[in-house]
Amino acid sequence: MTREITPVELTMFDANESSMDTNATLITTDGTFQTMSANLTGGEDPQITFLYLCKTIVFIFIILVAILSNLLVIASVFLYRKLRGINNYFLVSLAFADLFVACFAMTFNASQQIFGRWMFGAEICDIYNSIDVHASTVSTLHLCCISLDRYFAIVKPFDYHHFMNTRSALGMIFAAWMCPGIISFVPILLGWSGESGIDEDGFCVFNANLPYALLSSFMTFWCPVIVMVIVYYRVFR
């Protein structure tokens, strides 16, 4: 049996006063019934619709494909001796970088999109933003290293092993993993990069300031792209 809720009672639905979900049935002026749900936990539960299920399946499918495909690349090089060349060192390291993106950056972001809020706390939010910037930069720097490897293999084939030996390849891979930490974990965790945290809607956000945005975009995108364009142009010639 339902009763009419007065306007005074409606004002008592405060999300900060209780952690229970409240359902109330209202009788409108035309005599029809209307159900009102108030989620008092600080966020609305996602509605299970066909579009929501499709979005969830797509997110999970993309993440699984990224993980399995990069694992296949890593396994193939480790299992077959003929693939253990210097040029494939960069491919294996790139596969590890993309695997890092799939397991952490893509997974955390997908959970936020699926559940409609960030569920891991402010500290994990800063770490997630750091991982996102770091892994993306590592991936682009590896593409830059691969372009240099192809340049020496095609343009200077007789001097290839002089420039691209095991020591130089491992040094390039080490730099590609370590240098992005300067623009990811250090400035974000220390608060130098701008606003990183959970906003009023419950989402993990990262609003970079102008100096950090310029530095990050230069190291992550512009510098590797300029090097790759120049190198592949020389290869094309």
C-alpha positions in Angstrom: 0.0 0.0 0.0 1.4 3.4 -1.0 1.0 6.8 0.4 1.6 10.3 -0.9 5.0 11.8 0.0 4.8 15.4 0.9 7.3 18.0 -0.4 8.8 18.3 3.1 9.6 14.6 3.1 11.2 14.8 -0.4 13.8 17.3 0.9 15.0 14.7 3.5 16.7 12.6 0.8 20.3 13.5 1.5 23.1 11.3 0.0 25.5 12.1 2.9 23.2 10.9 5.7 22.8 7.3 4.9 24.5 4.5 2.9 21.3 2.7 2.0 19.4 2.8 -1.4 15.9 4.2 -0.8 13.0 3.5 -3.1 9.8 5.5 -2.7 6.6 5.2 -4.7 5.0 8.6 -5.4 1.3 9.3 -6.3 1.3 12.1 -8.9 -1.6 14.6 -9.3 -3.1 12.6 -12.2 -3.3 9.5 -10.1 -0.5 7.6 -11.8 2.3 5.8 -9.9 5.9 6.8 -10.2 8.9 5.1 -8.6 11.8 7.2 -7.3 15.2 5.7 -6.5 17.8 7.5 -4.5 21.2 6.0 -4.2 22.6 7.5 -1.1 26.1 5.9 -1.4 27.5 8.8 -3.5 26.9 7.5 -7.0 24.3 5.9 -9.2 24.5 2.2 -10.0 24.8 1.5 -13.8 21.6 0.5 -15.5 21.9 -3.0 -17.0 20.8 -2.3 -20.6 21.6 -3.9 -23.9 23.9 -1.0 -24.8 25.6 -1.3 -21.4 26.2 -5.0 -21.9 27.6 -4.4 -25.4 30.0 -1.8 -24.1 31.2 -4.1 -21.3 31.8 -7.0 -23.8 33.7 -4.7 -26.2 36.0 -3.4 -23.4 36.7 -6.9 -22.1 37.3 -8.2 -25.6 39.8 -5.5 -26.5 41.7 -6.0 -23.3 41.9 -9.8 -23.7 43.0 -9.5 -27.4 45.7 -7.0 -26.4 47.0 -9.3 -23.6 46.9 -12.5 -25.6 48.4 -11.0 -28.8 51.4 -9.5 -26.9 51.9 -12.7 -25.0 52.1 -14.6 -28.3 54.8 -12.2 -29.6 56.8 -12.7 -26.4 56.4 -16.4 -26.4 57.3 -16.8 -30.1 60.6 -15.1 -29.7 61.5 -17.0 -26.5 60.5 -20.4 -28.0 62.1 -20.1 -31.4 65.9 -19.5 -31.5 65.9 -18.2 -35.0 63.8 -15.2 -33.9 66.2 -14.1 -31.2 67.9 -11.4 -33.3 68.8 -7.9 -32.2 65.9 -6.4 -34.2 63.4 -8.6 -32.3 64.7 -7.4 -28.9 62.9 -4.2 -29.6 59.7 -6.1 -30.6 59.7 -8.1 -27.4 60.3 -5.0 -25.3 57.5 -3.2 -27.2 55.2 -6.2 -26.5 56.0 -5.9 -22.8 55.2 -2.2 -23.0 51.8 -2.8 -24.7 51.1 -5.7 -22.3 51.7 -3.2 -19.5 49.2 -0.8 -21.1 46.6 -3.6 -21.5 46.9 -5.0 -17.9 46.9 -1.7 -16.1 46.0 1.4 -18.0 43.2 -0.2 -20.2 41.9 -2.3 -17.3 41.5 0.6 -14.8 40.0 2.8 -17.4 37.5 0.1 -18.5 36.4 -0.5 -14.9 35.8 3.2 -14.5 33.7 3.3 -17.7 31.8 0.2 -16.9 30.9 0.9 -13.3 30.5 4.7 -13.8 32.9 5.7 -11.1 36.4 5.2 -9.7 36.5 2.5 -7.1 40.2 2.3 -6.1 40.9 5.5 -4.0 42.9 8.7 -4.7 46.3 7.1 -4.3 45.7 4.4 -6.9 44.2 7.2 -9.1 47.6 9.0 -9.1 49.4 5.7 -9.8 47.0 4.9 -12.7 47.6 8.3 -14.3 51.4 7.8 -13.9 51.2 4.4 -15.5 49.1 5.7 -18.3 51.6 8.4 -19.3 54.6 6.1 -18.7 53.4 3.1 -20.7 52.2 5.3 -23.6 55.6 7.1 -23.8 57.5 3.7 -23.5 55.5 2.4 -26.4 56.2 5.4 -28.7 59.9 5.4 -27.8 60.1 1.8 -28.8 58.7 2.6 -32.2 61.4 5.2 -32.5 64.1 2.6 -31.6 62.7 0.2 -34.2 62.9 2.9 -36.9 66.6 3.5 -36.0 67.2 -0.3 -36.2 65.6 -0.4 -39.7 67.6 2.6 -40.8 71.0 1.0 -40.0 69.8 -2.4 -41.4 68.7 -0.9 -44.8 70.8 2.2 -45.3 74.1 1.0 -43.7 73.9 -2.8 -43.8 77.6 -3.4 -43.7 77.9 -1.3 -40.5 74.7 -2.7 -38.9 76.4 -4.8 -36.3 78.8 -2.0 -35.5 76.0 0.4 -34.6 73.3 -2.1 -33.5 74.9 -4.8 -31.3 73.5 -6.4 -28.1 75.0 -3.7 -25.9 73.6 -0.7 -27.8 70.2 -2.4 -28.2 69.9 -3.1 -24.5 71.0 0.4 -23.8 68.3 1.9 -26.0 65.7 -0.4 -24.5 66.8 0.6 -21.0 66.5 4.3 -21.9 63.1 3.8 -23.5 61.8 2.4 -20.2 63.6 4.7 -17.7 63.3 8.1 -19.4 59.5 8.2 -19.4 59.6 8.0 -15.6 60.9 11.6 -15.6 57.6 12.9 -17.1 55.2 10.3 -15.5 55.7 9.1 -11.9 58.0 11.9 -10.6 55.9 15.0 -11.5 52.4 13.3 -11.1 53.1 11.8 -7.7 54.8 14.9 -6.4 51.9 17.1 -7.7 54.0 19.1 -10.2 52.0 18.2 -13.3 48.7 19.6 -12.4 45.5 18.2 -10.9 45.3 14.5 -10.5 42.6 12.8 -8.4 39.0 12.1 -8.1 36.5 14.8 -9.2 33.1 15.5 -7.8 31.4 13.0 -10.1 33.6 10.2 -8.8 35.9 9.8 -11.8 39.7 9.6 -11.8 40.8 12.7 -13.8 44.1 14.2 -14.8 44.2 17.9 -15.7 47.8 18.8 -16.7 49.1 22.3 -16.4 50.6 24.0 -19.4 54.3 23.5 -18.7 53.8 19.8 -18.1 51.5 19.4 -21.1 54.1 20.9 -23.4 56.9 18.8 -22.0 54.9 15.6 -21.9 53.5 16.0 -25.5 57.0 16.8 -26.8 58.6 13.7 -25.2 55.7 11.3 -25.8 54.6 12.4 -29.3 56.5 15.1 -31.2 60.1 14.0 -30.5 59.5 10.3 -31.5 57.4 11.4 -34.6 60.1 13.8 -35.8 62.8 11.1 -35.5 60.7 8.5 -37.2 59.7 10.8 -40.1 63.3 11.8 -40.7 64.6 8.2 -40.4 62.0 6.6 -42.7 62.4 9.4 -45.2 66.1 8.5 -45.4 65.2 4.8 -45.7 62.7 5.6 -48.5 65.4 7.6 -50.4 
